[in-house]
Amino acid sequence: MTKNDNYYAIIMAGGVGSRFWPLSKANYPKQFHDILGAGETLIERTFGRLSQTVPADNVLVLTNEKYKALVNEQLPKVKDQNIVLEPAMRNTAPCILLAALKIYKNNPDAVMIVAPSDHWIEDENSFLNDLETGFKACEQDTADELLLVTLGIQPTFPHTGYGYIQYTSGDSEVKKVQAFKEKPDYETAKQFLAEGNYSWNAGIFIWSAKAIIQAFEKYLPEMYALFNSGYDALNTDAEAAFIAENYAKAENISIDYGILEKSKNVGVIPATFDWSDLGAWGALYDNLEKDETENVVVNARCIKKDVRGNLIRSDKGKIVVVEGLEDYIIVDSKDVLVIMPKAKEQDVKLMRAAVAEQFGEDLV
């Protein structure tokens, strides 16, 4: 795929990934781990995927201050000036606006993708084709309110853990969004699938820098005014001081609530690629190859007897012996071993809290 100097990418890498504990910890979250046992961390794989069409110099990483060294280590091609460090947790809208202003100042003709750092995408060629469709649509748009595009994932079952996007039917590759729907109950999700014009909201967005800045100016004017007041400082030595002084003043709001649900010109591209947000250990199990007894083994050298349907993950090469377990998650990190039924994986947060209270915060 041809690289284009007007193409930019924003990789969002500030999350803690608490549902992947004990591997993912606050000081070393999941995006910096090789969760899949594939030889690359999730953020390395995301960068590699995007940099097939976006020049490396045009990739920005939004992350927490404490993860800067990890970004430097794992993404050496990303310049320091393209690592935007958030001094406070303020959801997705503020960091996206800040990055968009930086990009626009550098290139007013820029179009960009905003992508999480920790998603799993198997068919990268199909992803890149959908991305190209989105870039072209945003480059060519001339509407009064410029186009904002999201990549929607074709639902494969009535998932109740994702938001949904309802769109109009038609032959256009970019469908007009009718409504964003909150996470539904099971019966509502089944209805969405039956109607056929709904996709999962994956949190992957494409737009021109001009379009998203215009949208902030219209729908979140106070946030726009706050960050635009430091426009002259962006991409200079004065940027860090401006962010440190002003970032925490921004409203804590997501890009979905703040912009997309209000905008009159939002499109969705129903994706042609397989996707998972790898939200928890069960999602990892679902997306990896199973052996003859439906077990998934990542990194471990494993001896199994009377076991079925388990996820077994350890450090590379560790010998793990398992007998008599079915549908369990077994995760061995450097200092914590977790063994729990897959059906109770939502209890990970309770386990984290108990360990933190009894043994110390550094373990979570």
N, C-alpha and C positions, 0 to 999 in steps of 0.2 A: 504494500500500500504506500502511495506517495505521501511524503511528509509535506506539510503546508505551514509556512511561517505565521499564518494568521490563526492557526489552531493552537489552543491552550488547554491544559487540564488542571483541575484542582482536585487533589487527593485529600480526602478528609480522614485524618488519622489520630483523632484525639480521644477516642473511646477507650474504656478500660476492659471491655469484653468479659465482664464478671461471670457470665454463665459458662465460660470455658475455664473457670478455676478448677483444679489447682495449677494448671499450666499457665493460664493468663492471670497475672497479678498486677496490682496498681502501678508498680514500678517497671513492669515489663509485660505490656498487654498483648492480646492475641495477634494483632496485626504484625507484630515483630517476631512471631513464631512460625515455624514450618509446621502448621497444624496438620496439613495433609500428608506429611512425610514425603513431599515431592522434590525436596532438594532446594526449595525456595520458600522464603517467608511470604505471608499473604501480601504484604506491602510491596515486596520485590516483584511478585507476580503481577500485581496491579500496575506497577510502574512499567514493567516489560510489555504488558498488553497495550497500555495507552501510548507508549513511546514508539509503537510501530507506525503511528500516524501523526503524533504530536512531537515536535522537536524537544529533546531533553531540556534545553534551556527554557522551554515554555511550560514546564511542569512545576506547579506550586504544591506544596504540602502544608496543610493546616493541621497543627497539632498542639499539644500541651507543652509548656516550657520544659518540663522534665524529660520529654522524649526527644529533644533535639539531638543528643549524642547518638541515639539509636537511629534516627533518620540519617544523620551524617554517615554512620557506619554502613547502613544497609542500602542507602541510595546516594552513593558518592557523586553521581552525575547531577544531582540537584544542588544548585548553588545556594549558599547561605541566604542570600537576599530573597530567594524563592521559598524559604521555610518561614511560614507565618506562625509565630508562637502566641498562643492565647494565654493571657495572664489570668483569665477567669473563665469559668464554665458559663457560656451564654447561648447554648443551643446552636442551630445551624445558620440562622439568618445573619447575625453579625459577622461571622467569619467569612461567609460567602460574599457579603457586600464589600468587606475590606479587600479580599482577594480580587474581586471584580474591578474595584477602583485602581488597584495596583496594575492590573492587566490593561485596563483602558488607558491609563496614563502612558504605558509603554507602547500600546498599539490600539488606536481607536477602532480599527477594523477587526478586532479579535472576536472569534467565536470560541466557546469553551464547553467542556464537559466537566460536571461536578460528580465525582464518584467516590463512594466509600472505599477504604483501603483493604477491607476484609471480606469481600465477596468472592464467591467461587463461580467461575464461568468456564465451562468446558470447551465450547466451540468458539474459539476466539475470532475466527474468520467471520462468522455470522455476526458476532458482536461488533466487529470493525465495520462491517457493511451497514449495520443499523446506525452506528455512530456517524458514518459518512452521510447517510440519509438525513440525519438530524442536523449536522453541520451545514449541508447544502440548503436545507429549508430555512435555517436561521440566517444564513448569509443573504439569501434572496428575498427575504420578507421585507415588505415596504408598508405594512399596515400602520395606522396611527398609533395603536398600542402594539408594540412589536412582539413577535412570537416567542413564547417560552415552551420548551419541549421536555417531556419526561419519557424515559424508556419504561414501558409497562411490560410485565412478565405474564405470559400466557398461563393462566391457572391450570394446574394439573389435578387438583382436588380441592374441596371446599375448606380452605385453610382459614382458621379464625384468628390467626396471629398477625395477619398483614392487613393494612388498609387496601382499599380497592379503588380503581379509576374506572368510571363509566364513560364510554365514548360513543360518538355517532358512527353508524355504519357507513360504508362507502368504499370506493376503490383507492382513495388517496393513501399513500404510505404513512402520512402523518394524519391521524384522526383527531377530530375536534373533541376536547374533553367536555363532557356534560356536567360531571360532578365528581368530587372526591368523597369517598365513603369511609367512615370509621371502621375499625376492626369489627366484623359482624359476628353474630352468633352462628351456629352451625346451619340452621335452617335458612337463614338469610344468605349465607355463603353458597349453599346449594342452589338457591334461586339465582344468584349472580351467574353461576356457571351455566345454568340452564338457559339464561337469556343470551349468553354468548358475546356480549359487548362490554365485558369487564376484564380488567387486567389487575395483577398485583402491583402495588406501588413499591418499587424497588429503591427509591431514593437516588436515582441516577438522572441527572438533568443536563440539558443542552440548551444554550442560548448565546446570543451575542453579548459582549460586555455592555454595549449600549443599551440593549433591551432590559437586562436585569437591573442596571443602574436606574433606568427610566422607571421601572416598576417599583423600586425602593423609594424613589422620589415621590411617586404617586401614593403608594399604599403604606409605607413606613417612613413618613417625612422626617420625623424626629431623628430616627437612626441615620437616615441619609445625611441630614444636616450635621450630625455629630461627626461622622467619619469624613464627610466631604470637607469639613473645616480643616482637616489635616492633609488635604490633597497634595499640597506643595511638599510635605514631608515624606510622602510615600516614595519608595525606591531610592531613598537617600539615607545618610547616616542619622538623620533626625527621626526616622520612622519608628524605631524601637521606643524612644522616649514618648512619642505621641501615643502609641498603642498602650504603653504602660499607664499613662495618665488618663486615657479616655475609654479604653475597651470595656472596663467594668461598668461604665455608665450606660451601656447599651441595654435595650430591653432583651430579656431572656425569652426568645421566641423562635420557633422553627420556620424554615423557608416555606414549608407547606401551609401553615396557618397564616404566616405574615404576608405572603405574596401569592402563592399559586391558587389558593382557594378564593382569592379576591380578583385575580386577573381575568380579563375578558377574552384573552387570546392565548389559551394554553392548548397545546397539542400533545398527543401521545403516539409513540411508535410501538405497536405490539411486537415485542421482541421475538426474534427467530432463534435465540440461543438458549441453552440450558442455564439455569441460574439457581444459586442458593445464597442466602445472606449468612449462612454458617452461624446462626444465632446461638446454637447450643450444641452439646455433644451429640444429641439425637440427630440433628441435621447433618453432622459430619458422618455419622453411621449411615444415614440414608444415601449419601452421595459417594461413598467409596465402595470399591468392589468387595463382594463377600466371598468367603471360601465355601467349601461344599456343605458346611453346617451353619451357614449364614453368619459367621463371625467376621468381624473386621479387625485386622491386626495392623497397627501402625508402629513401625520402627522395631518392635520387640522381636526377639527370637523366642517363639512360643511353643510350649508343650501343652496340649489340650486333651482332656479326657471328659467325655459326657458333658460337653458344653455346646451351646447353640445360641445364636442371635446376640452375641456380646460384642461390645467395642472394647478393645484392649490396646492401650497406648502407653508407651514408655519412652525413655531416652533410647537413642539408636543403639541397637545391639544388645540391650539388656535381656537376660533370660527371664521369662515370665512363665510360671507353671500354674495352670488353672484347671480345677476339677469340679464338676457338678454344678455349674452356674448356667442359667438361661436368662437372656435378655437383661444383662447387666452392663454397666459402664465401669471400666477399670482403668484409671488414669494414674500413672506414677510420675510425679515430677521430682525434682531434686530433693525437696524436703517434705513433701506431702503425698500420701497415697490415698486415693478416694475409690471406694467400691460401693456402688449404689445401683438399685434397679433403674432401668431406663425409664420406666413409668413414673419415677419420682425425680427426674432430673431438674424439675422446677425447684426442688429443695436445695439446690446448690447454694443459693443466697443465704439460706438458714445455716448451712454447714460453714460457709465463709465467716458468718457473724460469730458462730460458736468458737471457731478456731481463733479468730482475732481476739475474742474476749479472754480465752483461756491461755493462748500461747503467744499472742502478739500480732500487731498490725502488719509487720513485715512479711508475714506468711500469706497475706491476702492482697 
